């Protein structure tokens, strides 16, 4: 019994020693895109975990007991806000966390989406720069000793985002005005559309949630012809014959994947926020070029 006590005590001291040696700040971000931004600002001074990881949908997420433990261990919680994380209040309560919560969209002018605030503000790179500022400021509050590192990291990342914003504008400028429109079932590109002037037209009478049916296709074909839309991004059509039919009957190009709410894994097309924006603009310019 006594021996067991000593083993437990040693294990305890070993664990607390490890915690002291590792002075990184534990940060929990609600989803993969935010986690990437936090990683860029926090650098090697932070441990970042995303609750909703790559290739997962934060809109319909159901937090697990493991998430509550991650939140309980966090010194800072970073969320998007604008109604994106409807599951967050219950998770916060379950975790018992007293950590500060930074709303990364603070200061952003929200646009409307179906009567409510549109949460997808990160799709404008200019907005993403505001995310960086908010995250930097709150990291400085929770870990003031690392303030210089956070400021330097944020400065370097903001410069990359400035270059990315220019890159997107230059790419859009190569598309003739009349061709800057796509049909897309994504409701997530409103901020992108406002910032960069590519119109995202929703397919008439087709739910953005459900799979597009054969019956919907005739309507989409009529719409694409009437509005002379050069490209369609309809990732929720799982039947390639339907996609081929749209392309054959309208002459529109059928674009590839646009990433909106989540990054991909390391080996995917969009492992970071910057990769995601680059991938999307490449897919759009590829589909819309003359
Ligand atoms: Zn979304």
Boltz pocket constraint, residues with backbone or C-beta under 6 A from the ligand:
constraints:
  - pocket:
      binder: B
      contacts: [[A, 59], [A, 120], [A, 188], [A, 260], [A, 261]]
      max_distance: 6.0
